């Protein structure tokens, strides 16, 4: 590999061996590049043009370690479905190193690159289907404006791995502002290493929240910032019908990004209790539970910080400070959710009954299991006066009289703020996507790739999802809900 391709500037490795284990990726037999994100590479300052396809495949499969990389697997703990596991860590991911671009630091990590000391009897590998799924979902989220890890490259390994059967293996290269998690803090709290905890907190502040360095209590300010970012992130998920599926504390990014795309999914028909994850048998991480679980996870984070929040030996004051900040989560979340939902309805002013107007529309969607994405998108095309377009909206619902009554209220609310159709419709269409990575589309892409080695559907879906708000007639098939026989009712994490 040519030296200038990736300018690594590593900082996490400098924290010391308590934070990770040095480990190199396990070689694969026949790496082949399936996807490379040229735009993201350019943003990161990676000189992709200096690498040919074979070199990219070698580097991003882990077969060739680029100069300046310091491969390591991070250690962390985590509450998994509410139960604490004291030692998890990167079981199938290896951090190659970091790059600095635009004044920000980014981690570059291989996922599916083989066993690490934290693999817990696993093979450390991933299937082509799992890494394509993560690539599609993470890039779609980025294009929807949601904070997220990104997909830099996807490589097939040429090896078969055992899951429900023998499946082709793959490696995804993920990019994040940081792969530090709540679980990272939990690990050091669980072993009582307060020095390492403080070192980690200072690292996070210096790297992600540098404005907090001069705060009166920077650790209290850190807790406040993480709470705010998580509240806003989950509100964004809820506004687009996204279900993470495994909101364990080891899957919660301190940087406030969506991380670890496993059995995640976008809803088709709206259901507050929707669950897709095959391992979430009790519905802990159902769509409607995400805000409360987010707060629960943040309580676990606050618990780890208590020794740093204390002034002297005053534990009660530290607990009171943490509780005060945690109690702000719901207000921050509800305001972010409420503001976003008002935008989705085309409202620019606030009125006393707006919350009821929003809730009543969601209740209509829930009762009829109407398509969440299409309902808001079709609403975006309606005018102040009923027209032929109303029929397209009504086609999504069974209780049409109830919808008509709600539409009359909505239109009156728009008239009250002197809304103009053309300008409002444009605003609504900028926040209500038409194209999302629907489960049946993602499954079709995976089947084409895994069963037939055909990557064309993947690249076509990726092109559509780059422009989720721009309607194009030739993409109409990507906007429709699944037919009954196409429905995907369960999603899997791929481990």
C-alpha positions in Angstrom: 0.0 0.0 0.0 1.3 3.5 -0.8 2.1 5.5 2.2 0.0 8.6 1.5 -3.3 6.8 1.0 -4.5 7.0 4.6 -2.9 9.6 6.9 -3.4 7.9 10.3 -3.2 10.1 13.4 -4.0 7.7 16.3 -5.0 8.8 19.8 -7.1 6.0 21.4 -4.1 3.7 21.3 -2.2 6.2 23.4 -4.6 5.6 26.3 -2.8 2.4 27.2 -3.4 -1.3 27.1 -6.1 -1.2 29.8 -8.5 0.2 27.1 -7.9 -2.4 24.4 -6.0 -5.4 23.1 -3.7 -5.2 20.1 -4.8 -7.7 17.5 -4.5 -7.9 13.8 -7.3 -9.0 11.4 -7.3 -12.7 10.3 -6.4 -13.0 6.6 -9.2 -14.0 4.1 -8.7 -16.2 1.1 -10.0 -14.1 -1.8 -11.0 -10.5 -1.0 -13.1 -8.7 -3.6 -14.3 -5.1 -3.4 -18.1 -4.9 -3.5 -18.5 -1.2 -2.6 -16.3 1.8 -2.0 -17.6 5.2 -0.8 -15.6 7.6 -2.9 -17.3 10.7 -1.5 -16.7 9.6 2.1 -13.1 8.7 1.3 -12.6 12.2 -0.1 -14.1 13.8 3.0 -11.7 11.8 5.1 -8.7 12.8 3.0 -8.1 9.3 1.9 -6.2 9.2 -1.4 -8.3 6.5 -2.9 -7.0 7.2 -6.4 -3.6 5.9 -5.3 -5.0 2.4 -4.7 -6.3 0.0 -7.4 -9.2 -2.3 -6.8 -7.1 -5.2 -5.6 -5.2 -3.0 -3.1 -8.5 -1.6 -1.7 -9.8 -5.1 -1.3 -6.6 -6.2 0.5 -6.7 -3.2 2.8 -10.4 -3.1 3.6 -10.5 -6.9 4.2 -7.7 -6.7 6.7 -5.3 -8.7 4.5 -2.9 -5.8 4.3 -2.3 -3.4 7.2 -1.6 0.1 6.0 1.3 2.0 7.3 0.4 4.1 10.3 -2.5 1.8 11.4 -2.4 0.4 14.9 -5.0 -2.4 14.9 -6.8 -3.0 18.2 -10.0 -4.3 19.7 -11.6 -2.1 22.3 -12.8 -3.5 25.6 -16.2 -2.6 27.1 -19.1 -4.0 29.1 -22.8 -3.6 28.5 -26.3 -4.1 29.7 -27.8 -6.5 27.3 -31.6 -6.6 27.4 -31.2 -5.2 30.9 -28.7 -7.8 32.2 -25.1 -6.6 32.9 -22.3 -8.4 31.1 -19.0 -7.2 32.6 -16.7 -8.0 29.7 -17.8 -7.7 26.1 -15.5 -5.7 23.8 -15.0 -5.8 20.0 -15.8 -9.4 19.2 -15.7 -9.0 15.5 -14.4 -5.5 15.0 -10.9 -4.1 14.8 -10.1 -0.4 14.9 -7.4 0.3 12.3 -6.8 3.8 13.5 -7.9 7.4 13.2 -7.8 10.2 10.6 -8.3 13.9 11.1 -10.4 15.7 8.5 -12.0 19.1 8.7 -10.8 19.6 12.2 -12.6 16.4 13.4 -11.2 13.0 14.3 -12.7 9.9 12.8 -12.2 6.2 13.7 -11.8 3.7 10.8 -12.8 0.2 11.9 -13.1 -3.2 10.2 -16.1 -5.3 11.2 -16.2 -9.0 10.3 -12.4 -9.2 10.3 -11.9 -12.2 12.5 -11.5 -13.3 16.1 -10.4 -11.1 18.9 -9.9 -11.8 22.6 -13.5 -10.6 23.1 -15.2 -12.9 20.5 -16.6 -15.2 23.3 -16.4 -18.4 21.2 -17.6 -16.6 18.1 -15.8 -16.6 14.8 -15.4 -12.9 14.6 -16.8 -12.9 11.0 -19.8 -11.4 9.3 -21.8 -12.5 6.3 -22.0 -10.6 3.0 -25.7 -10.1 3.8 -25.0 -8.6 7.2 -22.4 -6.1 6.0 -24.4 -5.1 3.0 -27.4 -4.5 5.3 -25.3 -2.3 7.6 -23.8 -0.4 4.6 -27.3 0.3 3.1 -28.9 1.3 6.4 -26.0 3.5 7.7 -25.7 5.4 4.4 -29.4 5.8 4.2 -29.5 7.3 7.7 -26.7 9.7 6.7 -28.7 10.9 3.7 -31.8 11.3 5.9 -29.8 13.7 8.1 -29.5 11.3 11.1 -26.2 11.2 13.0 -24.7 7.8 12.2 -21.6 5.7 11.6 -20.8 5.5 7.9 -19.8 2.8 5.4 -16.5 3.3 3.7 -16.1 0.0 2.0 -17.6 -3.5 1.7 -15.5 -6.5 0.8 -16.4 -10.2 0.2 -13.8 -12.5 1.7 -14.1 -15.6 -0.6 -14.7 -17.7 2.5 -17.9 -19.4 3.7 -19.0 -18.9 7.3 -21.4 -21.0 9.3 -24.7 -19.3 10.4 -28.1 -20.9 9.7 -26.2 -22.5 6.8 -23.0 -21.8 5.0 -23.0 -18.2 3.8 -20.4 -16.0 2.0 -18.3 -13.9 4.4 -17.9 -10.1 4.2 -16.1 -7.2 5.9 -17.4 -3.7 6.3 -15.2 -0.7 7.0 -17.1 1.6 9.3 -16.3 5.3 10.1 -17.4 7.0 13.3 -16.5 10.2 15.2 -15.8 7.7 18.0 -16.5 4.1 18.9 -16.5 4.8 22.6 -19.8 3.6 24.1 -21.6 3.8 27.4 -20.4 0.3 27.8 -16.8 1.5 27.7 -17.5 3.6 30.8 -19.3 0.7 32.4 -16.3 -1.5 32.0 -14.0 0.7 34.1 -16.7 1.4 36.6 -17.3 -2.4 37.0 -13.7 -3.0 37.9 -13.4 0.1 40.1 -10.6 1.7 38.0 -11.5 5.4 38.7 -8.2 6.6 37.2 -9.0 4.9 33.9 -12.5 6.2 34.1 -11.2 9.8 34.5 -8.7 9.3 31.7 -11.5 8.0 29.4 -13.8 10.9 30.3 -11.0 13.4 29.7 -10.3 11.8 26.3 -14.0 12.0 25.3 -14.2 15.6 26.3 -10.9 16.6 24.5 -11.9 14.6 21.3 -15.7 15.1 21.0 -16.7 17.9 23.3 -13.7 20.3 23.5 -15.9 23.2 24.5 -16.5 21.5 27.9 -12.9 21.7 29.0 -13.4 25.0 30.8 -16.8 24.1 32.3 -17.0 24.4 36.1 -17.5 20.7 36.3 -16.6 19.2 32.9 -17.9 15.7 33.8 -21.3 17.1 34.7 -21.3 19.0 31.4 -20.3 15.8 29.6 -23.3 14.0 31.1 -25.5 16.8 30.0 -24.2 16.8 26.4 -24.5 13.0 26.0 -28.1 13.2 27.3 -29.0 15.9 24.9 -27.4 14.2 21.9 -29.1 10.9 22.7 -32.5 12.6 23.2 -32.3 14.3 19.9 -31.0 11.2 18.1 -33.9 9.0 19.3 -36.4 11.7 18.5 -35.0 11.7 14.9 -35.4 7.9 14.8 -39.0 8.2 15.9 -39.8 10.8 13.3 -38.7 8.5 10.4 -40.1 5.2 11.8 -36.6 3.7 12.5 -36.3 0.9 15.1 -32.8 0.2 16.3 -33.6 -3.3 17.6 -30.8 -3.7 20.1 -30.5 -0.7 22.3 -28.0 -2.3 24.7 -25.7 0.1 26.5 -22.7 -1.3 24.5 -24.6 -0.1 21.4 -24.9 3.5 22.6 -22.4 5.9 21.2 -20.9 8.6 23.4 -20.7 10.8 20.3 -24.5 10.6 19.8 -24.4 8.6 16.6 -26.5 5.6 15.5 -24.2 2.7 15.9 -24.2 -1.1 15.5 -26.8 -1.8 12.8 -27.9 -5.3 13.5 -31.6 -6.3 13.5 -32.7 -2.7 12.8 -35.5 -1.8 10.4 -37.8 0.9 9.2 -41.5 0.4 9.7 -43.9 0.0 6.8 -47.3 -0.1 8.5 -47.3 2.1 11.6 -47.4 0.3 15.0 -46.3 1.7 18.3 -45.4 -1.8 19.4 -43.5 -2.8 16.3 -40.6 -5.2 16.8 -38.5 -6.8 14.1 -35.4 -8.1 16.0 -35.4 -11.9 16.2 -33.7 -11.7 19.6 -36.1 -9.2 21.2 -38.7 -11.7 22.2 -40.2 -9.5 24.9 -40.4 -6.3 22.9 -38.0 -4.4 25.1 -36.7 -2.4 22.2 -40.0 -1.9 20.4 -40.5 1.3 18.4 -42.6 3.0 21.1 -40.1 2.0 23.9 -37.1 3.6 22.4 -37.3 6.9 24.3 -37.7 5.3 27.7 -35.0 2.8 27.0 -32.7 5.7 25.9 -33.2 7.3 29.3 -32.6 4.0 31.0 -29.3 3.6 29.3 -28.3 7.2 30.2 -29.0 6.4 33.9 -26.4 3.6 33.6 -24.0 6.1 32.1 -24.7 8.6 34.9 -24.0 5.9 37.5 -20.5 5.4 36.0 -19.7 9.1 36.3 -20.7 9.5 39.9 -17.2 9.3 41.3 -16.2 12.1 38.8 -19.2 14.2 39.7 -18.4 14.3 43.4 -17.0 17.3 45.0 -14.9 15.8 47.8 -17.0 13.0 49.5 -20.4 14.5 48.8 -22.1 11.5 47.1 -25.6 12.9 47.7 -24.8 16.1 45.8 -23.4 14.1 42.9 -26.5 11.9 42.7 -28.7 15.0 42.9 -26.8 16.6 40.0 -27.1 13.4 37.9 -30.8 13.1 38.6 -31.4 16.7 37.7 -29.7 16.2 34.3 -31.4 12.8 33.7 -34.8 14.4 34.4 -34.2 16.8 31.6 -34.0 14.0 29.0 -37.8 13.8 28.5 -38.2 17.5 28.0 -35.3 17.6 25.5 -36.6 14.5 23.7 -40.2 15.7 23.6 -39.3 19.2 22.3 -37.1 17.7 19.6 -39.8 15.2 18.6 -42.5 17.8 18.8 -40.6 20.3 16.7 -39.8 17.6 14.1 -43.4 16.4 13.9 -44.7 19.9 13.4 -42.3 20.2 10.5 -43.6 17.0 9.1 -47.1 18.4 9.2 -46.0 21.6 7.6 -46.6 23.9 10.6 -44.4 26.9 11.2 -46.1 28.4 14.2 -47.2 26.8 17.5 -50.7 26.4 18.7 -52.2 25.0 21.9 -53.7 21.9 20.2 -50.8 20.9 18.0 -49.8 18.0 20.3 -53.3 16.6 20.0 -53.3 17.1 16.2 -50.1 15.1 16.0 -51.1 12.4 18.4 -54.5 11.9 16.7 -52.8 11.5 13.3 -50.4 8.8 14.7 -53.4 7.1 16.3 -55.1 7.0 12.9 -52.0 5.4 11.5 -51.7 2.9 14.3 -55.4 1.8 14.2 -55.2 1.2 10.4 -51.5 0.1 10.3 -51.2 2.7 7.5 -47.8 3.1 5.9 -45.8 5.5 8.0 -43.5 6.9 5.3 -46.1 7.2 2.5 -48.8 8.7 4.8 -46.5 11.7 5.6 -45.3 12.0 2.1 -48.8 12.0 0.6 -49.9 14.5 3.2 -47.0 16.7 1.8 -48.8 16.9 -1.5 -52.2 18.0 -0.3 -53.5 21.5 -0.5 -55.7 23.6 1.7 -58.7 22.5 -0.4 -59.6 18.9 -1.1 -58.6 17.6 -4.5 -58.0 14.4 -6.4 -54.8 13.9 -4.4 -56.9 13.2 -1.4 -57.8 9.8 -2.9 -54.2 8.7 -2.8 -54.0 9.6 0.9 -57.3 7.9 1.7 -56.1 4.7 -0.1 -53.7 4.1 2.8 -56.5 4.0 5.4 -59.5 1.8 6.3 -61.4 4.4 8.5 -61.7 7.0 5.8 -64.3 9.2 7.6 -62.0 9.5 10.6 -59.1 10.5 8.3 -61.4 13.1 6.5 -62.3 14.6 9.9 -58.6 14.9 10.8 -57.7 16.4 7.4 -60.4 19.1 8.0 -58.8 20.0 11.3 -55.3 20.0 9.8 -56.4 22.2 6.9 -58.0 24.7 9.3 -54.9 24.8 11.4 -52.9 25.6 8.2 -55.4 28.4 7.3 -55.0 29.8 10.8 -51.3 30.4 10.1 -51.9 31.7 6.5 -50.1 28.7 5.0 -49.5 28.8 1.2 -49.7 25.4 -0.6 -46.6 25.5 -2.8 -44.1 26.8 -0.2 -45.5 24.5 2.5 -45.5 21.4 0.3 -41.8 22.0 -0.6 -41.0 22.3 3.1 -42.8 19.1 4.0 -41.2 17.2 1.1 -37.8 18.2 2.5 -38.5 16.4 5.8 -40.8 13.6 4.7 -38.8 11.1 2.7 -40.3 9.1 -0.1 -37.5 6.5 -0.3 -36.3 4.6 2.8 -34.5 1.2 3.0 -37.6 -0.9 3.3 -37.0 -4.4 4.6 -38.2 -6.1 1.5 -35.9 -4.0 -0.7 -32.9 -4.7 1.6 -33.7 -8.4 1.6 -33.9 -8.5 -2.2 -30.5 -6.8 -2.4 -29.0 -9.4 0.0 -30.5 -12.3 -1.8 -29.2 -11.1 -5.2 -25.7 -10.7 -3.7 -25.5 -13.8 -1.6 -27.4 -16.2 -3.9 -26.3 -14.9 -7.3 -23.2 -12.7 -6.8 -25.2 -9.9 -8.3 -24.3 -6.5 -6.9 -26.3 -4.4 -9.3 -29.5 -4.2 -7.1 -27.3 -3.0 -4.2 -25.8 -0.2 -6.2 -29.2 0.8 -7.6 -30.8 0.9 -4.2 -27.9 2.9 -2.9 -28.4 5.5 -5.7 -32.0 5.8 -4.8 -31.3 6.2 -1.1 -28.8 9.0 -1.8 -31.8 11.2 -2.7 -34.5 10.1 -0.3 -36.6 13.3 -0.7 -36.4 13.7 -4.5 -39.3 12.0 -6.3 -38.4 10.4 -9.6 -40.9 8.5 -11.7 -38.4 5.8 -12.7 -38.0 5.0 -9.0 -41.6 4.4 -8.2 -41.0 0.8 -7.4 -38.7 1.8 -4.5 -41.5 3.9 -2.9 -44.2 1.3 -2.6 -44.9 -0.8 0.5 -44.2 -4.5 0.3 -46.8 -6.9 -1.1 -48.0 -9.4 1.5 -45.6 -12.1 0.1 -42.7 -9.6 0.3 -43.1 -8.6 3.9 -40.1 -9.2 6.1 -41.3 -9.7 9.7 -38.0 -10.5 11.4 -34.5 -9.1 11.1 -31.3 -10.7 12.4 -28.0 -9.3 13.9 -25.7 -11.6 11.8 -23.5 -12.8 14.6 
